[in-house]
Amino acid sequence: MDPQEAFCLNLHCPARGQKGKGNIRIHSHKEQRYSCTVCHTTFSARKGTIFYRCRVAAETIILVLTLLAHGCPIGAISAAFGFQRRTVKGWMEAAGMHCEQVHRQQVLQPRDLGQVQADELRVKSQGKRILWLAMAIMVPTRLWLGGVIAPCRDQGLIDHLAGLVRACATPAPLLIAVDGLAAYVGAFTRALRSPEHKGKVGRPRLVAWSGVVLGQVIKQYRKRRVVGVVRRLVQGTEEELAQLIATTQGMGVLNTAYIERLNASFRALLAPLTRRTRSLLRRQQLLHAGMYLVGTVYNFCSYHASLTGDGGGQVTPAMAAGITDHRWSVGELLWYRIPPSPWRPPKKRGRRSRALQLLIERWAS
C-alpha cells in the first residue's frame, strides 16, 4: 500500500482526486484501507476498481479477463475455472466499463493524427440479429481510436464514429481513408470543423479545417473475390495526398489495409466476432464491453510487431502515441483508478468564510 499513489474518492471532499498531497494515510494494513485527513473518511484500496466488493482474488479475475481479451470464449473459461457464465459476463462488463473510462481519459485527447482509417464490421448475434461495429485507427502509431455499435449501418453510426475521431484530432493536415460508403463523406465533412468567433451575437460560423484530405478505397468483387480497386480522392489535392502518405506510412498508395488488419485482430481476440462461432452474442452491452476491453488491451498491453521505439525496442500503440512510457500489464490496466473531477468551491452570495478560503487556497488553486 502506497499512500502517495492513492487519492480520495469522496465526491464531497475538497481533496478528491489529488494524490501526493499528504492527505491520505494508511488506516489498516490488514483490511487494506486508507483514510483521508480532509474529509475524515476511510475507503478500501479496491475502491474505484473492478475488484471493489468482489470476494474472488484479484489475481484470478485478472487471469480470466486476460483470457477473454485474447479470444477465449466464456464457455471455455466457465468449464476451466468453475465460475458461472453470468459471473464471467459480469466481470467482462465491469472491465469494459472501466476500460472505456481509461480510453476516454487517455486516448480521447487532441493530438496530431496524421492519417486515420475507418471501417465497419458485421456481427451476428442470437435470434438472427445483425449488429454493426465501426472503428477507427491512427495509422502512424496503430492507436485504436474507439468504436461504435449500432443495429444498422446508417448515417447515425458513421456520425458517431466521426465524432470520436474529432475528439482525438487537432486542426492539422489529416488524411481520412475509408471505403465506398457514402455516409463517410458527409460525416467527416461536418465533424472536422471549428467555430469561428468574431465577437458577434449568435452562434459562430463553423469553418472547415484546412489540409484535410478525404479518400475512398472502393473494392470491386466478383464471386466473393476482389477483382479491382478504385481509389477516389473526394477532398484535397494529389500533392497533399502524396505528402501525407509519405509522412504517415512511408510508402504505398491510398488504402485501408491498416484498419482491415485491425478488424482481423479484433475478430481473433474477441470470440463473438469470429465468423463461424458458437459464441454468439445475446446482448449488445456485452459486445460494447468486450470491444473496449480488447481495444484498451491492444493499445496499452500489447507490443505491435510493426512499431519500434527510438532505441529500436518494441513499443505498444500507446507508447508510440506518447500516452505512456512503458507497456502496461493487464493487472496494471485493471488496477488503474480514474480520479474524479476536481473540486470546485460552492457558489454562494456574500463573503466567504475563512475556513472556505483556506480550502480554496489549499485544494482549488
N, C-alpha and C positions, 0 to 999 in steps of 0.2 A: 504494500500500500504506500502510495506516494502522495502526500497532501499537496505538493506543488503542482501535480498534474490534474488534480480534482477541482471541481467548481460546484457552487451551489446551484441547485435546480429549482429552488423555491421561487415561483413567479412573483411573489410579493417581497422578495429580498432585494435591497439595492445593490448587492454584490453578486447577483445572479450571473452566471455565465463567464465570470472572470476568474482566471486561475493564476497562481503565482503571486497573489496579493497578500498572503499571510492570514487570510480569514478562515481557512479550512484546517481543522485539527482531526487527528485520529480519535474517534470515540471508543471503538472497541476493535482490537485485532481479531478476537475470536469470532465475533459476529460480522466482521468486515463492514464496519460502519464509520462514517465521517460525521463531523459536526461543524456547523458554521457559526462563527463568533458574532456575526452581524444580526442574523435573524434567530439564532439560538435554536435551530432545528437540527435533527440528525437524519441521515439518509444512508441507504445502503450503497456499497461500492458498485453494485449491479444496476442501480437506478439510472435510467437513460439508455440502457442497452436492451437487447432482446432477451437477456438472461434474467431480467428482473422478475422476481417471484416465480422462478422456474426451479423445480426440485431436481431435475436431471443435471448432471455435471456439465459444466460449460464445455469441457473438452469433448464430450460425446456429441453435444449439439453442433460444435464446430466441425467435427468429423462428418456428421450427417449432411450438413449444409455444403461442405466441400464436395462430397459425392454428388449431391444434387446439382451443384454448379458445374460439374464435369460430365453431365449426361446420364447419371444413374437414375433409373425410374424409381418412383415412390414405392411401387410394389416390391422391388428387389430390396430396398432399404428396410421395409417393414418385415420382410422374411428373414433378413440377416440379423437385425438388431432386436426384433420382437416388439417394436413400437407399433401402435395402431396407425392406420393410414391418416386418420384425422389429426393425430398428434404431429406427424411429419408435415402434413399440409399446413398446420398452424405455425410450425417453425418456419416453413418456407414463406408464408405470407408475412410473418413478423420480420424476417430477414429482408424480404423485398421492400417493405415499408422503410426499414432502416437504411437500406442501400439507396433508395430513392432520395432520402434526405441527404445522405452523403453526396450523391450525384448533384443535387441542386446546389449544395454549398460549395463543392469543389470544382465541378465541371461547368455548370451554367454560369460562367463568368465571362465578360467580354475579353476576347483575345483575337489576334490576327490569325484567321483560319487558313488563308491561302487558297485551299481547294476543298470543297465539300461535295460528297456524292451521296445520293439518297435513292432508296428503292423500297419496294413493298414485298412482304411475304404473305402467302396464302396459307392459312392454318385451319386444319379440320378439327372439329370438336364433336362430342357426342350429340346424337339427335340430328345428324346430317346438317349441322350448322357450320357456317363458314365465318371465320374472323380474318381480318387483315391487320398485319403488323408492319408499320412503316418506320424505317430507321435511317439515320444519317451518320456519316463518319467524316472526320477531319483527316484528309489524305496524308499530309506531311508527317503527322505523328501517329496515325492509325487510331486516334482517340474516338471512342464511341460517344456521340453527342446526345443520344437519347432515342426513344422510340414512342410511338403512339399506336394504340389498339382501337379498332372500331369494327362494327359488323359489316360495314360497306366501304368499298374503296371509292369514296366520293370526295367532293371539294373540302368538306369539313376535316377529313382525315389529313389531307395534304396541307391545309391551312395550319392545323395544329403542329405538324412537323416543321413547317417553315417558321413558326413562332419559336420553336425550340432552337433552331439554327440561329435565328435573330438574337436570342438571349445569349448565345455563345460568341457572337461576332462583334467586331468593331468596324466602323466605316473605313474600309481599306480595300485595295484590289482583291477581288474574290472571284473564283471560278466555281460555278454550280454545275455539276454534271448529273443528269437524270435520264430516265428512259423516255419513251414516247408518250407518256400520259400527259394529256393537255392541261390537267389541273395544276401541274407544277409551275407552269409559266406565270399564270396569274397569282399563284400563292406567293412565290418568291418576289415577284414584282411589287406586291403590296407589302410584304414583310420587310424588305430591305429598304426602308425609308426612315427619315428622321424629321422631326418638326423643325421648321424654320421660324424662329422667334424674331419678330420685328417691332415688338413693343406695342402692338395694336390690340384692340379688344377683340375677343373671339378666339376660336380655335385656330392655331397656327397651321400654315400650309405644310403638307408633308412633301419632302424633296427626296427623290431617289438618290441612292448612293452612287458616286462616280467610281468607275473602274470595275463594276460588276459585269462578269461575263457569264452568260447562261447558255449551256449547250445541251442538246438532246442526242442520245445514242439509241437509235431505233433498230432493233434486230428483226430480220425477216426470216420466218420459219416455213419449212415445208416438211410435212410428215414428222413433226417434232424435232427437226434438226435445223440449226441455223445455217441458212444459205446465203445470207448477205447482211451487211451492217451499213446503215445510213447515219451519217453524223451531220447534225443540223445546228448551226450557230444561230440562236434566237436573239441574243443581245450581246453587244460588244463587237470588236473587230478581230480579224485574223491575227494581227500583230499582238494584241492584248492576250489572246488565247495562247499563242505560242510562248509568250513570255511567262505566263502563269504556269503553263505545263512544265517549262524548263525549271522554274524555281520551286515547284511543289513536288514533282515526281521525277525530275531529271531528264527523262526522255519519253518517247512514245507519242501517242495521239489522244484525242478526246475519247474517254472510255468510262465505264462504270465497273471496272474489274475489282476495285478495292471494296466497294460496298457489296458486290456479289460474293467476294471471298468472306466478308464478314457475315453475310447471310448463311453461307455454308458452315461457318464456325458456330453460329447460333443453333443451326439445325443439329449439329453434332453435340453441343453442350447442353441443350435443353430438350429433354426426352419428348415432350408433346409436339415439338416441331419436326420430328422425324417424319419423312414422307409416308413410310409404311410402319405403323406402330400400333401397339395395343394400349399405349398410354395416352388415350385421347382425353382432351380437356372436358371438364364439366362446367367450370365457371371461368368467366373472363378475368376475375380478380386474381386467380391463381396464375394465369399466363402473365398478367401485369407484374406480379411479384417475382415470378421466375425470370422475366426479361430483365428487371433491374438487378436481381441477384447475379445473373450471368454477365450482364453488361458491366457492372461495377467490378466484379472479379476479373473480367477481361481487362479493364482499364488499369487497375491498381495491383493486381496479384499475379499477372501472367506476363512473362517475358515474350516479346514479339520477335519472331525469327528474322524479320526484315529490318529491324531497328538496331542501331548501335549508338552507344554514347560517345562523348568526347574522347574518352580513354580507350575506346574500342570494345568495351564490355557490353553485355546485354542490358536492355532497358525495357521498361513497360511503357505503354502508351501514355500513362500519366506522368512518368519521368520524362519522356520525350517532350511533352507539352509544358514542362516546368511546374507542374502542380505539386509534385513531391520529389524528394531527393533519394528515395530508396524504394525497393519493392516491398509492398505490404504483404503480410501473410493474411490468410482468411480470418484467423483469430484476431489480428490487429484491426481488420476492417470491421468485424462484428463487435469488438470492444470499443470502437471509436464512438465517442459521445458528442452529440450535436449540442453546442451551447445555445441557450435561449437568447432571445433578442435582448439587447442592453436595456438596463433600467432607465426610465425617464421620470423626472420629478413630476408630481401631480400638479395640474394647473389649478390654482386657487387664487381667489381675489385677496387683496391685502398683502401685508408684509409677511415674508417667510420667517418662520421661527429659526432660532439659532441652531437647533438640532437639525432641521431640514437643510440649512445652509451648509453645515458640516458634512452631511450625507452627500450633497451635490458636489462639494469640493473633493470628496474622497472617491466617489464612485461614478459620477456623471461628467467629470471634467476631461 
